[in-house]
Amino acid sequence: MKAAELRQQTVEELRDKEQELCEQLFALRVQKVTGQLNNPSKIQLVRRDLARVLTVLGEKTAGGGASA
């Protein structure tokens, strides 16, 4: 997921994506603890996507951000 793609989405869509990624991260952590996680790098990818969503969401709610 690219930040440019996220910047085209609305605030509501970003909040939905944030919720979805949080749930996915929780499920991956549970799988890790129970030993069922096949791809441990998936946690890192989900965390990175969540950070991107939160960054863009913060830019939009703060009232602008740089659009260069």
C-alpha positions, -999 to +999 in steps of 0.1 A: +000+000+000+014+033-011+010+066+008-001+083-024-030+058-027-040+065+009-040+103+004-067+099-022-090+082+003-114+100+026-110+103+063-138+078+069-122+052+045-089+057+063-105+051+097-120+019+084-086+008+070-071+016+104-096-006+122-091-034+097-053-033+101-056-032+139-078-063+139-054-080+114-024-072+136-041-086+167-050-118+148-013-121+137-001-116+172-024-143+185-012-167+158+024-159+167+018-167+204+000-199+196+027-210+171+004-209+141+020-181+123+036-192+090+050-159+078+064-138+107+073-109+083+036-103+078+035-086+112+061-061+101+042-054+069+009-048+087+026-025+112+041-005+084+008-002+066-009+009+098+018+035+104+012+049+069-026+050+074-021+068+108+003+093+092-020+102+064-049+103+087-030+127+110-022+149+080-058+151+069-072+158+104-045+183+112-059+205+085-038+202+054-003+189+054+022+195+027+010+188-008+042+193-029 
